[in-house]
Amino acid sequence: MLEKSQRIEMEITDVAFGGKGVGRHEDRVVFVPFVDTGERVLAEITHIKKNFAEARLLEILKPSARRADPRCKYFRACAGCQYQHLDYPRQLEIKAKQLKDTLRRIGGLDIEVEPVTPSPLPYAYRNKLSITWISGRLGLFAEDNCTLVGVEQCEIAQPEVNRKLAELRKRKITPPRSGKNRQSFIIRTEELEKQLPPHAFAQVNDSMSPIMRQTVMDLLKPADVLIDAYCGAGFFALELAGKVKKVIGIEVHRESIDRGRKEAEKRALGNVEWIAGTVEEVLARTPVPPRCTLLLDPPREGCLPPVIDWILKHRPGQVIYVSCNPSTLARDLKMLSTAFQVERVVPLDMFPQTKHLEVVCSLIMKNR
Ligand SMILES: C[S@@+](CC[C@H](N)C(=O)[O-])C[C@H]1O[C@@H](n2cnc3c(N)ncnc32)[C@H](O)[C@@H]1O
């Protein structure tokens, strides 16, 4: 029987999605962070659940050859990064395997996953940082989501973001009028502030943005109409407008739609229609145009059932699904694969050093 605080030695057999290593003790799965497959570790049990346990890493007894020196002095304390202890190519191998496993386990799909496209910048890539002030301290959260780590510099953020963080640290922050002892700040690069309204969704890795757009462009089959569902301020719509006769952008955040429309006017793009509303309600009143491709880039929760139902009913010739969450992607692909062939799965490392992964998939309607 395992007990809390018990120290155990175990072999790591895998690194699961979320970044935790998988080991076993007396037939029970034990998750431990900051390890690699093949390592032997000493760990201390912290939580015991019905089917598994969680542990804290105490010592690496047999290290992996793929270990690297973390650049950040807050690594392991701050919850922002999970993989700084591994060399970058190893991080990409782990993410590709996790994606393949997730598609099989949740989606029932045994399909080819292409190698993960690396980020040109493995560090210093983030154009945005959310930082919290609590009772006079500024920082990022630890894994427990309530302990504040007083981060002075974030190694995955761009230098400009770190300069702004240093300026914020020098400022005297007064508690908000609500009387709460807590306040959130979003630090963004000047370029991002120029491009997007304050609460708009932003792709955070500028060095990967052109690669992501090009990936979607390469996957796009000849089409007359592109429906860009969850279009934000037109990250894809503005670039793809030249490839089709018409783009229909759908987005719930009105300021993003307004910004997209303005930018399209500036670029003299007359073939983009911008619709503010939920994808669920807008699609429900949109008949599928002939020669139509549907581009989906939903939030982490994936697509709501009415969206999947609409796709299965209206069957656009191609669906390009951009996802930042392999689990909900696998769930949605399982339903869509009854009518569509998953043609390509292209993972992109938008978030080096972290557990996150972006995936672009092309689906082609079966029996066209
Ligand atoms: C992952 S972001 C993608 C945005 C855009 N494609 C980009 O790359 O910048 C998801 C977007 O979907 C929007 N959104 C969330 N739920 C929505 C819904 N039900 N209907 C329409 N838009 C939604 C969010 O506001 C956000 O802009």
The ligand as an SDF file (V2000), in Angstrom:
LIG
                    3D

 27 29  0  0  0  0  0  0  0  0999 V2000
   -7.8750   29.9850  -30.4410 C   0  0  0  0  0  0  0  0  0  0  0  0
   -8.5680   31.5790  -30.7050 S   0  0  0  0  0  0  0  0  0  0  0  0
   -8.2570   31.7740  -32.4260 C   0  0  0  0  0  0  0  0  0  0  0  0
   -8.3850   33.1620  -32.9670 C   0  0  0  0  0  0  0  0  0  0  0  0
   -7.7890   33.4170  -34.3580 C   0  0  0  0  0  0  0  0  0  0  0  0
   -8.0370   32.3330  -35.2880 N   0  0  0  0  0  0  0  0  0  0  0  0
   -6.3080   33.6980  -34.2400 C   0  0  0  0  0  0  0  0  0  0  0  0
   -5.5040   32.8380  -34.6540 O   0  0  0  0  0  0  0  0  0  0  0  0
   -5.9290   34.7690  -33.7500 O   0  0  0  0  0  0  0  0  0  0  0  0
  -10.2740   31.2540  -30.5590 C   0  0  0  0  0  0  0  0  0  0  0  0
  -11.1700   32.4430  -30.8320 C   0  0  0  0  0  0  0  0  0  0  0  0
  -12.5250   31.9890  -30.7610 O   0  0  0  0  0  0  0  0  0  0  0  0
  -13.3200   32.9770  -30.1380 C   0  0  0  0  0  0  0  0  0  0  0  0
  -14.4920   32.2310  -29.6340 N   0  0  0  0  0  0  0  0  0  0  0  0
  -14.6140   31.4750  -28.5230 C   0  0  0  0  0  0  0  0  0  0  0  0
  -15.8010   30.8560  -28.4900 N   0  0  0  0  0  0  0  0  0  0  0  0
  -16.4630   31.2380  -29.6110 C   0  0  0  0  0  0  0  0  0  0  0  0
  -17.7330   30.9140  -30.1640 C   0  0  0  0  0  0  0  0  0  0  0  0
  -18.5380   30.0810  -29.5370 N   0  0  0  0  0  0  0  0  0  0  0  0
  -18.0870   31.4590  -31.3260 N   0  0  0  0  0  0  0  0  0  0  0  0
  -17.2500   32.3390  -31.9650 C   0  0  0  0  0  0  0  0  0  0  0  0
  -16.0240   32.6620  -31.5070 N   0  0  0  0  0  0  0  0  0  0  0  0
  -15.6330   32.1180  -30.3490 C   0  0  0  0  0  0  0  0  0  0  0  0
  -12.4140   33.6140  -29.1110 C   0  0  0  0  0  0  0  0  0  0  0  0
  -12.8510   34.9250  -28.8180 O   0  0  0  0  0  0  0  0  0  0  0  0
  -11.0630   33.5860  -29.8490 C   0  0  0  0  0  0  0  0  0  0  0  0
  -10.8590   34.7790  -30.5650 O   0  0  0  0  0  0  0  0  0  0  0  0
  1  2  1  0
  2  3  1  0
  2 10  1  0
  3  4  1  0
  4  5  1  0
  5  6  1  0
  5  7  1  0
  7  8  2  0
  7  9  1  0
 10 11  1  0
 11 12  1  0
 11 26  1  0
 12 13  1  0
 13 14  1  0
 13 24  1  0
 14 15  1  0
 14 23  1  0
 15 16  2  0
 16 17  1  0
 17 18  1  0
 17 23  2  0
 18 19  1  0
 18 20  2  0
 20 21  1  0
 21 22  2  0
 22 23  1  0
 24 25  1  0
 24 26  1  0
 26 27  1  0
M  CHG  2   2   1   9  -1
M  END
$$$$
